[in-house]
Amino acid sequence: MKLLKFLLVGVFFGIVLVKSEAVSWYRIYEMFQFQSFHMYGIIGSAIAVGVAAIWLIKKSHLNSIEGRPIEIPAKDKSIARYILGGTIFGLGWGLAGACPGPMYILVGTGVMTMFFVIGGAILGTFLYGLLRDKLPH
């Protein structure tokens, strides 16, 4: 029953992303060319909701779905790893036209070439696992 909840939330999230055109390669292209506010509006809205949710969690001392207290770790002082990771993520997003969540949604909408992108993401994750000890964290 627990897995069904996650499946339904995932399907709902996929429908929202498709209907909002957040998985559209053309919308992503417009964003990277600074031609449209559409994607920046979606991302900005997500940031605003996230900030409000974190504030509410801290203020109300909310518990997780399992009933455990939600603990939010302190901010990391190092910024270099975020710049490096964000750059790699952004390059992959720009090249593939999709970030990790929409890759699976696009397969669900019939874009079968996303299987190549998913394969690349899995390969990148595997390589990260091999090189993790040698990377700055």
Secondary structure, DSSP 4 states (H G I P E B T S, - for coil): -HHHHHHHHHHHHHHHHHHTTTT-HHHHHHHHTT--SHHHHHHHHHHHHHHHHHHHHHHHT-B-TTSPBP--PPPPS--HHHHHHHHHHHHHHHHHS--HHHHHHHHHTT-TTHHHHHHHHHHHHHHHHHHGGGS--
